[in-house]
Amino acid sequence: MKQIAVVGLGYVGLTTAVGLAQLGHQVLGFDVDDAKVSKLGAGESPIYENGLEAALEGLIHSKALDFTNSLDVVEDFKPEFIFICVSTPQDDSGAADLTILNSVVSQLAGIAEPNSILVIKSTVPVGTGQTIANTLNRTDVFVASNPEFLREGTAMKDFMEPDRIVVGSSNPEVAKRVLDLYEAIDAPKLQTNLESSELIKYAANAYLAMRLSFTNDIAALSEKSNANVDQVLHGMGLDKRIGTAFLKPGPGWGGSCFPKDTNALVAIAKEFGSPLPLVETAIASNNAAIARSVNAITELAGGDLANKKVAVWGIAFKANTDDIRDSPALKIVDSLISKGAEVQAYDPVAVAPDRAGFVLKGTALEGAAGADVLAVLTEWPEFAEVSPDKVAEAMRTSVVYDARRILPKSWRAHVSFIKVLGEASE
Ligand code: UGA
């Protein structure tokens, strides 16, 4: 059992704190947000994440996990490992903004125990770990990189059953000490230098985003050419070199990671004089995918959205999360509103800040009430369970756009028209 502090309790930090405590370590989570810390102390999760709150309660009760908003408490805890999980948002140029990270590191430089390790879990541009090691000015404190590959919605499972664990350090013994924290987890463990570990994270996210852009472009081509997109993608994915996972077409990729990380990778690649045109094109293709859905909804509303009511099911960036950061659904909503539509939305857990022309309803059917077009923009399974007869009854004209391809085929017989993303209209 090791003493571990986790600094920054967002998605990554909180999952990491809970996961490390479940692995048997003594964990202290730190965040500057007082409200979040007191909520966590009471066993309540500030985010909607499957299994997180249940695990939290047990670990707090058994005293394996505690939370604080005081760095003095962190210092007194004398952690051997300090995981840094603060956010690295996008700055105006698209590059990663390291202001919060640098400020945290300078505070930790004064309190870190001799022989302790700062483990960078925040997603940082290649070269950051070495810069931190240089500026830390502590020969007795080490720096390692340990990127996370968690998906929102399945974060706890991804922590306990990862495809791989990557740890980078210029000192192999330091990397080994960090890897040993995960001894109980059966997964390939990769030990690299700092730069490789940092680049693995960006390369993986950019590759996945490119794959989705390609998927969405193939869906658009299928729609035009009367090919069956499911068969095309399945037939393609059966090639073992390609694989069938992560090939589901949709209204575009979003979330707190892909948009930010692809932009940051493009920026850092340019800085190194080694640009990544494929990633740049994937970003442009994603903007085009979002615009395609806006156009499809506009067409379904008769070509003009002025005074039209559009019902939207799902505003989160994907199902099983309440996260709306960089959500393609919300980008589509904003675009519809700017074209004169009134948007009435429903999401099982996500809420969006107030905006003119937008109202959030409490149930799927209330969301559909009086609408000219219903657009399904997030793949929440409960949407497929709603009765299409009741939807048709509630809407003004029962025209439906399924951008996630989740509504059962039987809907066709119950609504006046249904357009499915990736399929030629019948
Ligand atoms: C992503 C990566 O999948 C994680 O490995 C990584 O750790 C994480 O970013 C991060 O950097 O923190 P996440 O943003 O939670 O995880 O979401 P994904 O499940 O990857 O979905 C991203 C977007 O792609 C969503 O908008 C989703 O709807 C879309 N998507 C995903 C599709 O349209 N089709 C698919 O087949 C898969």
Residues whose N, C-alpha, C, O or C-beta is under 5 A from the ligand:
A	BS01	UGA	E148 F149 L150 R151 E152 F246 L247 K248 P249 G250 G252 W253 G254 G255 S256 C257 F258 F317 K318
